[in-house]
Amino acid sequence: MSERPDSTPGADENLFDDPEQLGEDDLADETTGDAPKQNPLVAAKEEIASLNDKVLRLAAELENTRRRAEREKADAGKYAISAFARDLISVLDNFERALRAAGDSEDASVNNLVDGLRMTEKELLGTLARHGVNRIFPEREKFDPNLHQAVAQIPHADIPSGHVVDVAQSGFTIGERVLRAAMVTVSSGPGEGMRSDGDDDGELPPRVDTTV
């Protein structure tokens, strides 16, 4: 009978110790160790820092939402009468036209009527002012494009350039907003042929449309 191959324990150990006889999986197990584990204390601190950051961000977002809600509530109360105020402004425009048309009169009854119109206009303006609606009447003031609307520009000997000569229509504000811009004529300064005493040697040139 033929002899069986040597199957002693020593021979088996030599076989597996030979790198050429090992498989790829066996080599990977021998060369690759366990990854270093993170310190639990460091991991806990990082988790706490991340949670603190999220809490701070959420608190800031809630505070911004609260402030925005308060601002919107305040604006709603302040500007709720805007539409109603615009309707009353039309009434005031009619008062101004009536007073300009009336002028001065020798008739006592007419003067009494004009005085009554002035008193009514004053009371109406006061009522609007108590609700945050104020009139803009910028005659002789510096032109402000945020509050005024220029409808014409003319030379003027006494009024500096860029200042309001006269007001064609009063403007109004409500709170910090412009309800209606004042329509004004703006000075372009002394014109050619105009003396500083206000006398004009010639006619004023045609008005230039400077609507903004």
ZAMIGU-428505 format. One record per residue (C-alpha): residue number from 1; x, y, z. Coordinates in pm, whole numbers. Layout:
<rs>
+-----+--------+--------+--------+
: num :     xx :     yy :     zz :
+-----+--------+--------+--------+
: NUM :      X :      Y :      Z :
...
+-----+--------+--------+--------+
</rs>
This chain:
<rs>
+-----+--------+--------+--------+
: num :     xx :     yy :     zz :
+-----+--------+--------+--------+
:   1 :      0 :      0 :      0 :
:   2 :    117 :    356 :    -77 :
:   3 :    188 :    590 :    211 :
:   4 :    -52 :    869 :    291 :
:   5 :     73 :   1226 :    280 :
:   6 :    213 :   1357 :    600 :
:   7 :    -77 :   1496 :    796 :
:   8 :    102 :   1585 :   1111 :
:   9 :      4 :   1913 :   1289 :
:  10 :    341 :   2060 :   1211 :
:  11 :    290 :   2023 :    839 :
:  12 :    -51 :   2194 :    851 :
:  13 :     85 :   2492 :   1042 :
:  14 :    365 :   2539 :    789 :
:  15 :    114 :   2533 :    507 :
:  16 :    -95 :   2820 :    653 :
:  17 :    209 :   3017 :    754 :
:  18 :    322 :   3038 :    392 :
:  19 :    195 :   3376 :    245 :
:  20 :    182 :   3226 :   -100 :
:  21 :    -69 :   2969 :     20 :
:  22 :   -298 :   3220 :    196 :
:  23 :   -606 :   3369 :     32 :
:  24 :   -673 :   3741 :    -13 :
:  25 :   -930 :   3743 :    270 :
:  26 :   -680 :   3585 :    505 :
:  27 :   -419 :   3845 :    418 :
:  28 :   -670 :   4127 :    469 :
:  29 :   -751 :   3994 :    816 :
:  30 :   -385 :   3988 :    909 :
:  31 :   -289 :   4333 :    766 :
:  32 :   -603 :   4534 :    860 :
:  33 :   -662 :   4611 :   1224 :
:  34 :   -961 :   4770 :   1394 :
:  35 :  -1002 :   5151 :   1334 :
:  36 :   -911 :   5361 :   1640 :
:  37 :  -1221 :   5438 :   1842 :
:  38 :  -1307 :   5803 :   1929 :
:  39 :  -1278 :   5908 :   2287 :
:  40 :  -1633 :   5899 :   2434 :
:  41 :  -1574 :   6224 :   2624 :
:  42 :  -1468 :   6407 :   2306 :
:  43 :  -1768 :   6269 :   2117 :
:  44 :  -2004 :   6381 :   2393 :
:  45 :  -1855 :   6735 :   2392 :
:  46 :  -1896 :   6760 :   2012 :
:  47 :  -2257 :   6645 :   2039 :
:  48 :  -2328 :   6903 :   2311 :
:  49 :  -2169 :   7182 :   2102 :
:  50 :  -2380 :   7082 :   1801 :
:  51 :  -2700 :   7082 :   2009 :
:  52 :  -2612 :   7421 :   2161 :
:  53 :  -2562 :   7565 :   1814 :
:  54 :  -2901 :   7434 :   1701 :
:  55 :  -3070 :   7577 :   2011 :
:  56 :  -2911 :   7921 :   1955 :
:  57 :  -3016 :   7923 :   1591 :
:  58 :  -3372 :   7825 :   1681 :
:  59 :  -3389 :   8093 :   1952 :
:  60 :  -3266 :   8360 :   1708 :
:  61 :  -3520 :   8252 :   1448 :
:  62 :  -3803 :   8263 :   1703 :
:  63 :  -3695 :   8611 :   1817 :
:  64 :  -3691 :   8740 :   1458 :
:  65 :  -4037 :   8593 :   1403 :
:  66 :  -4167 :   8759 :   1720 :
:  67 :  -4025 :   9099 :   1622 :
:  68 :  -4163 :   9071 :   1271 :
:  69 :  -4507 :   8984 :   1406 :
:  70 :  -4500 :   9282 :   1646 :
:  71 :  -4392 :   9515 :   1365 :
:  72 :  -4666 :   9390 :   1134 :
:  73 :  -4921 :   9431 :   1413 :
:  74 :  -4807 :   9788 :   1481 :
:  75 :  -4813 :   9873 :   1109 :
:  76 :  -5161 :   9727 :   1073 :
:  77 :  -5288 :   9956 :   1348 :
:  78 :  -5100 :  10260 :   1221 :
:  79 :  -5185 :  10233 :    852 :
:  80 :  -5531 :  10075 :    873 :
:  81 :  -5700 :  10409 :    799 :
:  82 :  -5493 :  10480 :    486 :
:  83 :  -5783 :  10427 :    245 :
:  84 :  -6018 :  10633 :    461 :
:  85 :  -5758 :  10910 :    491 :
:  86 :  -5723 :  10928 :    112 :
:  87 :  -6098 :  10987 :     84 :
:  88 :  -6081 :  11270 :    337 :
:  89 :  -5789 :  11425 :    150 :
:  90 :  -6018 :  11474 :   -148 :
:  91 :  -6253 :  11668 :     79 :
:  92 :  -5964 :  11888 :    192 :
:  93 :  -5872 :  11952 :   -172 :
:  94 :  -6222 :  12091 :   -228 :
:  95 :  -6185 :  12315 :     77 :
:  96 :  -5859 :  12455 :    -62 :
:  97 :  -6012 :  12521 :   -403 :
:  98 :  -6311 :  12695 :   -248 :
:  99 :  -6092 :  12917 :    -30 :
: 100 :  -5870 :  13012 :   -325 :
: 101 :  -6171 :  13093 :   -539 :
: 102 :  -6335 :  13301 :   -267 :
: 103 :  -6040 :  13531 :   -208 :
: 104 :  -6116 :  13861 :    -32 :
: 105 :  -6462 :  14008 :    -52 :
: 106 :  -6631 :  14323 :     74 :
: 107 :  -6947 :  14128 :    138 :
: 108 :  -6968 :  14041 :    508 :
: 109 :  -7179 :  13732 :    447 :
: 110 :  -6922 :  13596 :    201 :
: 111 :  -6640 :  13663 :    447 :
: 112 :  -6832 :  13481 :    718 :
: 113 :  -6875 :  13185 :    486 :
: 114 :  -6503 :  13184 :    407 :
: 115 :  -6419 :  13199 :    777 :
: 116 :  -6645 :  12902 :    835 :
: 117 :  -6468 :  12707 :    560 :
: 118 :  -6129 :  12789 :    711 :
: 119 :  -6242 :  12673 :   1055 :
: 120 :  -6381 :  12350 :    913 :
: 121 :  -6062 :  12287 :    718 :
: 122 :  -5851 :  12350 :   1028 :
: 123 :  -6061 :  12113 :   1236 :
: 124 :  -6040 :  11842 :    970 :
: 125 :  -5661 :  11878 :    951 :
: 126 :  -5641 :  11852 :   1330 :
: 127 :  -5852 :  11538 :   1330 :
: 128 :  -5629 :  11377 :   1069 :
: 129 :  -5316 :  11479 :   1261 :
: 130 :  -5445 :  11306 :   1575 :
: 131 :  -5457 :  10986 :   1373 :
: 132 :  -5106 :  11028 :   1232 :
: 133 :  -5201 :  11193 :    902 :
: 134 :  -5011 :  11520 :    846 :
: 135 :  -5018 :  11769 :    561 :
: 136 :  -4712 :  11853 :    351 :
: 137 :  -4709 :  12215 :    241 :
: 138 :  -4343 :  12280 :    150 :
: 139 :  -4359 :  12632 :      8 :
: 140 :  -4010 :  12792 :     12 :
: 141 :  -3859 :  12468 :    144 :
: 142 :  -3586 :  12265 :    -24 :
: 143 :  -3722 :  12017 :   -275 :
: 144 :  -3731 :  11662 :   -138 :
: 145 :  -3801 :  11393 :   -399 :
: 146 :  -3920 :  11159 :   -124 :
: 147 :  -4202 :  11396 :    -27 :
: 148 :  -4255 :  11624 :   -326 :
: 149 :  -4346 :  11578 :   -690 :
: 150 :  -4216 :  11849 :   -920 :
: 151 :  -4465 :  11946 :  -1190 :
: 152 :  -4271 :  12244 :  -1325 :
: 153 :  -3945 :  12434 :  -1289 :
: 154 :  -3924 :  12812 :  -1326 :
: 155 :  -3659 :  13078 :  -1263 :
: 156 :  -3703 :  13293 :   -954 :
: 157 :  -3492 :  13584 :   -834 :
: 158 :  -3554 :  13541 :   -461 :
: 159 :  -3589 :  13163 :   -420 :
: 160 :  -3268 :  12957 :   -456 :
: 161 :  -3244 :  12683 :   -711 :
: 162 :  -3388 :  12354 :   -594 :
: 163 :  -3641 :  12515 :   -356 :
: 164 :  -4020 :  12509 :   -384 :
: 165 :  -4176 :  12822 :   -537 :
: 166 :  -4540 :  12729 :   -478 :
: 167 :  -4756 :  12428 :   -399 :
: 168 :  -5010 :  12320 :   -658 :
: 169 :  -5153 :  12047 :   -437 :
: 170 :  -5079 :  11964 :    -73 :
: 171 :  -4924 :  11631 :     13 :
: 172 :  -4989 :  11406 :    310 :
: 173 :  -4798 :  11152 :    516 :
: 174 :  -4929 :  10880 :    742 :
: 175 :  -4681 :  10763 :   1000 :
: 176 :  -4350 :  10723 :    819 :
: 177 :  -4510 :  10667 :    478 :
: 178 :  -4610 :  10913 :    209 :
: 179 :  -4983 :  10898 :    153 :
: 180 :  -4964 :  11150 :   -130 :
: 181 :  -4666 :  11354 :   -251 :
: 182 :  -4704 :  11731 :   -267 :
: 183 :  -4723 :  11865 :   -624 :
: 184 :  -4491 :  12163 :   -642 :
: 185 :  -4320 :  12413 :   -871 :
: 186 :  -3944 :  12425 :   -821 :
: 187 :  -3712 :  12721 :   -865 :
: 188 :  -3423 :  12698 :  -1109 :
: 189 :  -3260 :  13007 :   -958 :
: 190 :  -3234 :  13360 :  -1107 :
: 191 :  -3301 :  13348 :  -1478 :
: 192 :  -3129 :  13542 :  -1752 :
: 193 :  -3238 :  13907 :  -1754 :
: 194 :  -3382 :  13884 :  -1402 :
: 195 :  -3256 :  14130 :  -1139 :
: 196 :  -3201 :  14037 :   -776 :
: 197 :  -3472 :  14280 :   -659 :
: 198 :  -3729 :  14046 :   -808 :
: 199 :  -3813 :  14260 :  -1114 :
: 200 :  -3810 :  14075 :  -1439 :
: 201 :  -3705 :  14249 :  -1759 :
: 202 :  -3891 :  13992 :  -1965 :
: 203 :  -4150 :  13723 :  -1951 :
: 204 :  -4080 :  13395 :  -1775 :
: 205 :  -3992 :  13108 :  -2008 :
: 206 :  -4242 :  12828 :  -2051 :
: 207 :  -4262 :  12585 :  -1763 :
: 208 :  -4048 :  12277 :  -1802 :
: 209 :  -4208 :  11947 :  -1709 :
: 210 :  -3991 :  11783 :  -1443 :
: 211 :  -4232 :  11522 :  -1318 :
: 212 :  -4057 :  11251 :  -1123 :
+-----+--------+--------+--------+
</rs>
